[in-house]
Each structure stands twice: as structure tokens, then as C-alpha cells.
């Protein structure tokens, strides 16, 4: 008998469409093993290629699993925490082109559907980062009142992005945090240290998405540019592992980007008795100073500008503004957030918070 874990990494129904791992299975195992047991928590691939050793339903192309133990069963059996996914949105987004022509959008989806701004521009934007961090820190603070060892994960888009987030966490929000990236030779050592420490946050770039067991993680701030369902579920899975603490909820904060919203709704559909809470508006006055994406304050051509004040109901105080140098975004436009942020909370079962 041959046993595989994370079989979704192995693709191919035949040699012609197989990757390197899948080819080895087809050539040396598929027709020779008396029995095979292939396991995965995410039975699909982002490239749509067939998974090795799998059968598919011809009518709709869906994978045919012999046994399914899903999120619904895991939550029921107290193996996984109740997932609560918070989709952050805004009601007034203004994009001004270099020719001074402005467009106003009522949501991130409308903004992105117009292709005026990329998602990368949103997740690397100073005000958007601060708002998401503020919500995440507030939730972790609540949870740590009941469970002092609880921790949070922030998934960043790049090393520069992660370092910027670390600075806000440590200097302004007074949080304890460590940074782990694919560039660090001692990243696994740092992750192991974090596992048994009291540090509040771990900020990750391509390190804490799959195969990492950190049961004290209960909050995640998803600020990665990767928007595949496989990655979304892998990140969510980092905060779902149950331990012996009182609180059984896991909170994931991200922006209401169309694909991420779709993935969140699929999670909702997998678990019965779901309650959806809409329009938790937070009022504030626009008060952020314009900053240039290349780093010079005040210049508006080629800049990404956010004009939004501090979350007035939060116990965490943010400084008026700083500049995040996003070298990947150099379009000629000005982007302003002038409306109220709002969150759609996709939750399951009941919560003490």
C-alpha cells in the first residue's frame, strides 16, 4: 500500500499532462501498487490540471473523492475552530487620472471591475493596511483576554511589504511580532520558537500557508496578492486548528476583492446554520495626507493617495500618515478612499464576541 499526503501537488492523468511528481507516480506506482491512499485538504489545483490518482466526473469535471471529511464535519467534531471571515469594503472610492478626470466607486468590487486600480495597489496602500491591521489587532486583543497565548498571522505580499507591516505593528500598535520570509535561512527555527512563545504576531511571506502547525493562531490578516482558492484555504487553515483553549472561533480579515469574496461565500456554504452580518459601518472624517507611491509626499501625478481618517471606535491609535514605497505600482492616477469602511462578517454558529 502506498500513502500520499498533499496529493494535489502531483498532477497528471497521463504522461503528457503530468508534472515531475505526477510522472513518477504514473510510471512507477499507479499500475503497480495493490492499494493507494491519497490525502489532501484542497482537492484541486490552481492550474486546473488533473490530480494524479484521481477520478473525475465527466459531466462537470469535479473530482470524485472516495471519502470526504470536510470543514462541516471538522467543526462538528471540534477538530477545527468556527471560521469567521471579515470582508473589508468601502463606500466611496475615488480614482483621479492624470488628466484630472475622476471616477467614484461604491465598493472595492466596482473599483476592480473597472480596472482603474489593481488589487496590489489596495493591499500595499498605507490606509488600507492600517485599517486591516487595526481590526485584526483589536480582535486578537479581545481573544487574548480569554486566551493569553493566542496569536495572529499576517500574510504579506513581499518582503518590503512585510517589513512595513512589522514597523506599524511594533512601533505604532505596540505589538510583539516576528518576521519570517523565504529569504531567511533560519525561518523554520523562528517558526518553532514562535510556536511556544507568547509573541502576538507572526508576519509571513511565502512561509506559513501549508504544512505549518501553530494551533495558537486564531486571527489572520490576509494581505497577500495571491488570489487563488487553494492559497486562500491554505491560509485560512492556519488558524482553524483546535487546541484546549476556551474560545473556538478563528477570524480572517481581508478585503472584499471579488474572487476572495467568492471563496469566502463557498466556505459559508459548506457549513450549515450560517449567519451573515452586513454593513457594520464605522464613521470617521477623511484626514489622511496625500503621499506618493514613489515615496515623495504631496506630489499627485503618478501617486496612490488615500484620504481617510482613523477608525474612531478602536482602542488602537494610528499615527496620521506614513509613506509606503510600492515600487510595483507606478500608474498615473490618484486613488482616494473618502467613504466609511464597512465589513461583511461571514460567520458560523455562535460566538462570545
C-alpha positions as CSV (number, residue, x, y, z in Angstrom):
1,X,0.0,0.0,0.0
2,X,1.3,3.5,-0.9
3,X,0.2,6.5,1.0
4,X,0.4,10.1,-0.3
5,X,-0.2,13.3,1.7
6,X,-0.9,16.6,-0.1
7,X,-1.6,14.7,-3.3
8,X,-2.7,17.9,-5.1
9,X,1.0,18.7,-5.6
10,X,1.1,15.8,-8.0
11,X,-0.7,16.4,-11.3
12,X,-1.4,14.3,-14.4
13,X,-3.8,11.7,-15.6
14,X,-1.2,10.7,-18.3
15,X,2.4,11.4,-19.0
16,X,1.6,14.2,-21.5
17,X,-0.1,16.4,-18.8
18,X,1.9,15.3,-15.7
19,X,4.3,17.4,-13.7
20,X,7.5,15.8,-12.4
21,X,6.0,14.3,-9.3
22,X,2.9,13.1,-11.2
23,X,5.0,11.5,-13.8
24,X,6.9,9.4,-11.3
25,X,3.5,8.2,-9.8
26,X,2.2,7.3,-13.3
27,X,5.3,5.4,-14.3
28,X,6.2,3.6,-11.1
29,X,3.2,3.4,-8.8
30,X,-0.2,3.8,-10.4
31,X,-0.4,0.4,-12.1
32,X,1.8,-1.5,-9.7
33,X,0.6,-0.7,-6.1
34,X,-2.1,-3.0,-4.8
35,X,-3.6,-0.1,-2.8
36,X,-3.1,3.6,-2.7
37,X,-4.4,6.2,-0.2
38,X,-4.1,9.8,-1.4
39,X,-4.9,12.6,1.1
40,X,-5.4,16.3,0.6
41,X,-7.3,19.2,2.3
42,X,-7.6,21.0,-1.0
43,X,-8.6,18.6,-3.8
44,X,-8.0,20.9,-6.8
45,X,-5.1,22.7,-8.4
46,X,-4.9,26.4,-9.3
47,X,-3.7,25.5,-12.8
48,X,-6.8,23.3,-13.3
49,X,-4.6,20.2,-14.1
50,X,-6.0,16.8,-13.0
51,X,-4.6,15.5,-9.7
52,X,-2.6,12.2,-10.0
53,X,-4.5,9.0,-9.0
54,X,-7.8,10.9,-9.1
55,X,-11.1,10.2,-10.9
56,X,-13.2,13.0,-12.3
57,X,-16.9,13.2,-13.0
58,X,-17.3,13.7,-16.8
59,X,-20.4,15.9,-16.7
60,X,-18.9,18.7,-14.6
61,X,-15.2,17.8,-14.3
62,X,-15.5,17.7,-10.5
63,X,-13.1,15.4,-8.6
64,X,-14.7,12.2,-7.4
65,X,-13.5,11.5,-3.8
66,X,-13.9,8.1,-2.2
67,X,-14.2,9.7,1.3
68,X,-14.8,13.3,2.3
69,X,-14.2,14.7,5.8
70,X,-14.9,18.4,5.3
71,X,-15.0,21.6,7.3
72,X,-18.5,20.9,8.4
73,X,-17.5,17.6,10.0
74,X,-14.3,19.1,11.4
75,X,-16.2,21.9,13.1
76,X,-18.9,19.5,14.4
77,X,-16.2,17.2,15.9
78,X,-14.3,20.0,17.5
79,X,-11.3,19.4,15.3
80,X,-11.4,22.8,13.7
81,X,-12.5,26.2,15.0
82,X,-15.5,28.1,13.7
83,X,-14.3,30.2,10.8
84,X,-15.3,33.9,10.7
85,X,-14.3,35.7,7.5
86,X,-14.4,39.5,7.6
87,X,-14.5,41.2,4.2
88,X,-13.5,44.8,4.4
89,X,-15.1,47.2,2.0
90,X,-15.5,51.0,1.5
91,X,-18.4,53.0,0.2
92,X,-16.7,55.9,-1.6
93,X,-13.5,55.3,-3.6
94,X,-12.3,58.0,-5.9
95,X,-9.8,57.5,-8.8
96,X,-8.5,60.6,-10.5
97,X,-6.5,60.2,-13.7
98,X,-3.6,62.4,-14.7
99,X,-6.0,64.4,-16.9
100,X,-8.0,65.3,-13.7
101,X,-11.0,63.1,-14.7
102,X,-12.4,61.4,-11.6
103,X,-14.4,58.3,-11.1
104,X,-16.2,57.3,-7.9
105,X,-16.9,53.7,-6.8
106,X,-19.1,52.4,-4.0
107,X,-17.1,49.2,-3.3
108,X,-13.8,47.5,-4.0
109,X,-15.5,45.2,-6.4
110,X,-16.8,48.1,-8.5
111,X,-13.4,49.7,-8.4
112,X,-11.6,46.5,-9.5
113,X,-14.2,45.6,-12.1
114,X,-13.4,49.0,-13.8
115,X,-9.7,48.1,-13.9
116,X,-8.8,51.5,-12.6
117,X,-6.7,50.2,-9.8
118,X,-5.0,46.8,-9.3
119,X,-5.6,44.7,-6.2
120,X,-1.8,45.1,-5.5
121,X,-2.4,48.9,-5.2
122,X,-5.0,48.3,-2.5
123,X,-3.1,45.8,-0.3
124,X,0.0,48.0,-0.4
125,X,-1.8,51.2,0.4
126,X,-1.0,52.8,3.7
127,X,-4.5,53.5,4.9
128,X,-5.9,50.1,3.8
129,X,-3.0,48.3,5.5
130,X,-3.6,50.3,8.7
131,X,-7.3,49.7,8.7
132,X,-7.0,46.0,8.3
133,X,-4.2,45.8,10.9
134,X,-6.3,47.8,13.4
135,X,-9.3,45.4,13.1
136,X,-7.0,42.4,13.4
137,X,-5.2,43.7,16.4
138,X,-8.5,44.6,18.1
139,X,-9.8,41.1,17.6
140,X,-6.6,39.5,18.9
141,X,-6.7,41.7,22.0
142,X,-10.2,40.5,22.7
143,X,-9.3,36.9,22.3
144,X,-6.2,37.2,24.4
145,X,-8.3,38.4,27.3
146,X,-9.6,34.8,27.4
147,X,-6.7,33.0,25.9
148,X,-3.4,34.8,26.7
149,X,-1.4,32.5,24.4
150,X,-3.5,33.3,21.3
151,X,-1.6,34.7,18.3
152,X,-2.2,36.1,14.9
153,X,-0.8,35.6,11.4
154,X,-0.3,38.3,8.8
155,X,0.3,37.1,5.2
156,X,2.2,39.8,3.3
157,X,2.8,40.3,-0.4
158,X,6.5,40.8,-0.4
159,X,9.5,41.2,2.0
160,X,9.3,45.0,1.7
161,X,5.5,44.9,2.4
162,X,6.1,42.6,5.4
163,X,8.8,44.9,6.8
164,X,6.5,47.9,6.5
165,X,3.7,46.0,8.3
166,X,6.2,45.0,11.1
167,X,7.1,48.6,11.7
168,X,3.4,49.6,12.2
169,X,2.8,46.6,14.4
170,X,5.8,47.2,16.7
171,X,6.2,50.9,16.7
172,X,2.6,52.2,16.5
173,X,0.4,49.4,17.7
174,X,2.9,48.2,20.3
175,X,2.5,44.6,19.3
176,X,5.1,41.9,19.7
177,X,5.9,40.3,16.3
178,X,8.4,38.2,14.4
179,X,9.0,38.2,10.6
180,X,9.6,35.0,8.6
181,X,10.3,35.0,4.9
182,X,11.6,32.7,2.3
183,X,14.8,34.7,2.3
184,X,15.7,33.8,5.9
185,X,17.9,30.6,6.3
186,X,16.6,30.3,9.9
187,X,12.9,30.7,9.1
188,X,11.9,27.3,10.4
189,X,13.8,27.9,13.6
190,X,11.9,31.2,14.1
191,X,8.6,29.5,13.4
192,X,9.4,26.8,16.0
193,X,10.3,29.5,18.5
194,X,7.0,31.3,17.8
195,X,5.1,28.1,18.4
196,X,5.9,28.0,22.1
197,X,6.3,31.7,22.8
198,X,3.9,34.5,23.9
199,X,4.6,36.6,20.8
200,X,1.4,38.1,19.5
201,X,2.0,38.2,15.7
202,X,3.9,36.3,13.0
203,X,4.3,38.2,9.7
204,X,5.0,35.8,6.8
205,X,6.0,35.9,3.2
206,X,5.5,32.5,1.5
207,X,6.3,30.6,4.7
208,X,3.1,29.9,6.8
209,X,0.5,28.7,4.3
210,X,0.7,24.9,4.2
211,X,2.1,22.2,6.5
212,X,2.8,24.5,9.4
213,X,1.1,23.5,12.7
214,X,0.6,26.6,15.0
215,X,-2.6,25.9,17.0
216,X,-2.3,29.1,19.0
217,X,-3.1,31.1,15.8
218,X,-6.7,32.4,15.9
219,X,-6.5,35.6,13.8
220,X,-5.3,36.1,10.3
221,X,-4.9,39.3,8.3
222,X,-4.7,38.2,4.6
223,X,-2.7,40.9,2.7
224,X,-1.2,38.7,0.0
225,X,-1.6,39.5,-3.7
226,X,-2.2,35.7,-4.3
227,X,-5.9,35.3,-5.1
228,X,-6.3,31.6,-5.7
229,X,-8.8,29.4,-3.8
230,X,-6.1,26.9,-3.0
231,X,-4.0,29.6,-1.3
232,X,-7.0,31.2,0.4
233,X,-8.0,27.9,2.0
234,X,-4.4,27.1,3.0
235,X,-4.1,30.4,4.8
236,X,-7.5,30.0,6.5
237,X,-6.4,26.6,7.6
238,X,-3.5,28.0,9.6
239,X,-6.0,29.5,12.2
240,X,-8.5,26.7,12.3
241,X,-6.6,24.1,14.2
242,X,-8.3,23.5,17.6
243,X,-6.4,23.4,20.9
244,X,-7.6,23.3,24.5
245,X,-8.5,27.0,24.9
246,X,-11.9,28.4,25.7
247,X,-12.5,30.3,22.5
248,X,-13.4,28.3,19.5
249,X,-13.5,31.0,16.8
250,X,-11.0,31.8,14.1
251,X,-11.1,35.2,12.4
252,X,-9.7,36.0,9.0
253,X,-9.6,39.7,7.8
254,X,-9.2,40.6,4.1
255,X,-10.6,43.0,1.5
256,X,-13.8,42.4,-0.4
257,X,-12.0,41.6,-3.7
258,X,-14.4,39.7,-6.0
259,X,-12.5,36.4,-6.0
260,X,-11.8,36.4,-2.3
261,X,-15.4,37.2,-1.6
262,X,-16.5,34.3,-3.7
263,X,-14.1,31.9,-1.9
264,X,-15.4,33.2,1.5
265,X,-19.0,32.5,0.4
266,X,-18.1,29.0,-0.6
267,X,-16.7,28.4,2.9
268,X,-20.1,29.7,4.2
269,X,-22.0,27.3,2.0
270,X,-20.0,24.3,3.3
271,X,-21.2,24.9,6.9
272,X,-24.9,24.9,7.8
273,X,-26.6,27.5,10.1
274,X,-24.5,30.3,8.8
275,X,-25.3,33.9,9.9
276,X,-24.2,36.8,7.7
277,X,-23.9,40.2,9.3
278,X,-23.9,43.2,6.8
279,X,-22.9,46.8,7.0
280,X,-21.1,47.2,10.2
281,X,-20.3,50.8,9.4
282,X,-17.5,52.7,11.2
283,X,-17.8,56.5,10.9
284,X,-14.8,58.8,10.6
285,X,-13.7,62.0,8.9
286,X,-11.3,62.0,6.0
287,X,-7.9,63.3,7.3
288,X,-5.0,61.5,5.7
289,X,-2.4,63.5,3.9
290,X,-1.6,62.5,0.3
291,X,1.5,60.5,-0.3
292,X,3.3,59.4,-3.5
293,X,3.8,55.8,-4.3
294,X,7.4,56.5,-5.1
295,X,7.8,58.0,-1.7
296,X,7.5,61.8,-2.1
297,X,4.8,63.4,0.0
298,X,2.4,65.8,-1.8
299,X,3.1,65.1,-5.4
300,X,-0.1,63.8,-7.0
301,X,0.8,62.7,-10.6
302,X,1.7,59.0,-10.5
303,X,0.6,58.7,-6.9
304,X,-1.6,56.4,-4.9
305,X,-3.4,58.6,-2.4
306,X,-5.7,57.6,0.5
307,X,-7.7,60.3,2.2
308,X,-9.3,58.5,5.2
309,X,-9.3,59.1,8.9
310,X,-8.6,56.9,11.8
311,X,-11.1,54.3,13.0
312,X,-12.8,56.2,15.8
313,X,-14.2,53.3,17.7
314,X,-10.9,51.4,18.1
315,X,-8.7,51.4,21.2
316,X,-5.6,51.4,19.0
317,X,-4.4,54.8,17.9
318,X,-2.7,55.2,14.5
319,X,-0.4,57.9,13.5
320,X,-1.6,60.5,10.9
321,X,0.3,59.1,7.9
322,X,3.4,57.5,6.7
323,X,4.7,56.6,3.2
324,X,4.8,53.1,1.9
325,X,7.1,52.9,-1.2
326,X,5.3,50.5,-3.5
327,X,7.8,50.1,-6.4
328,X,5.5,47.8,-8.3
329,X,2.7,50.4,-8.7
330,X,3.6,53.4,-10.9
331,X,0.4,54.1,-12.7
332,X,-0.6,57.8,-13.4
333,X,-3.6,58.1,-11.1
334,X,-4.7,59.3,-7.7
335,X,-6.7,56.9,-5.6
336,X,-8.6,58.2,-2.6
337,X,-10.8,56.5,0.0
338,X,-13.2,59.1,1.2
339,X,-16.1,57.0,2.5
340,X,-16.8,54.8,5.5
341,X,-15.2,51.5,5.7
342,X,-17.6,48.6,6.3
343,X,-17.2,44.9,7.0
344,X,-19.3,41.9,5.9
345,X,-18.8,39.2,8.6
346,X,-19.3,35.7,7.3
347,X,-19.7,33.6,10.5
348,X,-20.8,30.2,11.6
349,X,-22.6,29.2,14.8
350,X,-22.4,31.4,17.9
351,X,-19.5,33.5,19.2
352,X,-18.8,35.1,22.5
353,X,-17.5,38.2,20.7
